[in-house]
Amino acid sequence: MLNNLYRFLLMMTVLWMGICFNAYPQTADTTKLSNSNQPAPPVNRLLSDSIKKHRDSTQVFFFYSDFEKLGTLNLHQNDTALTGFQNYDLLYKHDRFYATLGNIGQCSRSLLPFPTMHASGFDYGIHTCDPYLYQNDSVKYYKVYKTYTELSYIQGAKKEQNFHAIFSRNIYRSFNLGFDFHVMSSPGAYYKQKTNHINFVLTSQFFTKNKRYGVIANFTVNRLINFENGGIQYDSLFEDNLESNRMVIPVNLLTAQNRIKESGFFMKHYFDLTRHPKNDRDTSLGHKNRIELGRLTYSFQYNRQIQNFKDNQPDSGFFPPPILDTVRSIDSLAIKKIVNDVVWSNPSFNLNRKPRVFHLEAGIRQQYAEVSLHGIKNLFRQFIPHAAIDFTPFSNLKLEARGDYVFGDYNNNDLSLRVKLSTILGRQEKNAGIISLTGNYIWQQPGWFYEHYHGNNFQWDTTWLKQGFISGGFNYTFRFFETGFNICRINNFTYLDSLSLPRQFQAEFGYLNLYVNGNLDLWRFKIKAQLMYQTVQGTTVLRLPVFMGNVALYFTQPLFNGAATFQPGLNFFYNTSYYADSYNPATRSFYLQDQKEIGNYLYMDVFINLKIQRARFFVTYTHLNASFMGRQYYTTPGYPMQDGAFKFGVAWRFHD
């Protein structure tokens, strides 16, 4: 395994050197920039012009695969901030509201299950490893003026190691190549808890000089190896600290592991049906009254994922008696998807760089899927028409609506409708905040896993009703402050019971969450807070902590006349107690349990971040209070969280 990793690293190094030294001279791309969905047109134009004249060659921007909708690239500035740099775990990049298995890279469960459900069309139903997979929607395509490289290395407790490399280069004019490579290894504190991940994505992009045609593409590879110990056998050995050496505490599984191998390819083209103006003079004089015919977009996606659960002791007593093989469990699941999508739209900005009152979009998506497990193959062919409309009668008011409907096979007659109304309280330049109202109506078949599964220890074939989901939400954002709520009504909720078997709660129940987020700067202090209250009414089949909070406090001190920045800080995370779901390694899923209540525990981290020019460093001691606040720190029953540990990391950017 290590030899394969070394060969892979060597191959990437050779590729990188070849691109750097043998490619054509690069030409900067002067793509117009747009950093929000609805910027004021004069500001957008002045920003573009100023970048042409006085651009900073070290600036790096990126966009996602939905690049074609605005008419100008929706660019986001690359994050080089020092604040939050210590949060290197992919799971915790946005928040810490997850139940985990005590080691980075293991399966997890979101503690905020709504207000979203899976995308329309066929879905297998298990997504517990998704945060550690490079997926198409999260792939970044970089726009750079010079060759951009960022290398980072992080080392944690128990020989945990992370290496991350990002590279992007303009090969010729508007043709760009890049890659994102990540490798992680973490043995964990307990026996058979090791994780080993490799993620790689190769990206390319090309836009014609007048931006009438554009294409992006990516090739992704994910390889995850997670050893599964089933949790510790006796909680008392940990909670009473009877054995300080965690590696000798007995665990439930000795030979089990989950492996995920995934590869995929994605390509998207767009072509504007109306000829673009050649220059700004042509735009202002000759194209004011031209009828624009819109934009055609075609995308193709192929993805193949293999999930293997292996256990050389299937009759250990941890699982139900084996059904297919009493000597060895090998549950090999293969999921293949091919998606074609054709869309017509009139982008949000016209050729005169002005926002439209109506933005329209209509298309049809064709999806083919295969699911294979123990020689049983199921095929699915679906057509999904979809449409969207954005109505902007005034610069401070916007209505968005999106909907789709599924024809064919397992998900036939699934539908979804999403509506959002946003208004700026005042002018764009000076206002009292932004208010958003959202509404969702979703009617979907549960994931295929919940109806059909044939493993060595678990098997079922059943039929469930479609799940119904109706929600409404309110959000208010003003400068450093954000608050809001979501209220939902759920029908036919599908879950795994205490025997890890699928069930459906056919009555209605309600879900409510209230949240407050803050990002406050007071002199050299910064406070970032995420507070969440949630309640489930009418059932006990969905169990969540009532309150969760994550608060970080930073103090930023410039050094050496601004050449360096020193930033110590503290982080606190807490959630109330509840009967959290247990974890089933054989199916990579979480299920109900009534034996152990966990939570009501405060996690405290202390850290120091440091920035010296283009290099960032951090040193942190996570779970500072582990040794003096009692050993009740679980987020999943049977899987203690990591003890107090030192970690450090460095990231360095290069622009040449």
Buried (B, 14 or more C-beta within 10 A) or exposed (E): EEEEBEEBBEEBEEBBEEBEEEBEEBEBBBBBBBEEBBBBBEBBBEBBEEBEEEEEEBBBBBBBBEBBBBBBBBBBEBEBEBBBBBBBBBBBEEBBBBBBBBBBBBBBBBBBBBBBBBEBBBBBBBBBBEBBBBBBEEBBBBBBBBBBBBBBBBBBBBEBEBBBBBBBBBBEBBBBBBBBBBBBBBBBBBBBBBBBBBBBBBBBBBBBEEBBBBBBBBBBBBBBBBBBBBBBBEBEBBBEEEBEEBBEBEBBBBBBBBBBBBBBBBBBBBBBEBEBBEEEEEBEEEBEEEEBEBBBBBBBBBBBBBBBBBBBBBBBEBBBEBBBEEEBBBBBBBBBBBBEBEBBBBBBBBBBBBBBEEBBBBBBBBBBBBBBBBEEEBEBEBEBEBBBBBBBEEBBEBBBBBBBBBBBBBBEEBBBBBBBBBBBEEEBEEBEBBBBBBBBBBBBBBBBBBBBBBBBBBBEEEEBEBBBBBBBBBBBBEEBBBBBBBBBBBBBBBBBEEEBBBBBBEEBBEBBBBBBBBBEEEEEEBBBBBBBBBEBEBBEBBBBBBBBBBBBBBEBEEEEEEEBBBBBBBBBBBBBEBBBBBBBBBBBBBBBBEEEBBBEBEBBBBBBBBBBEEEBBBBBBBBBBBEEBEBBBBBBBBBBBBBBBEBBBBBBBEBE
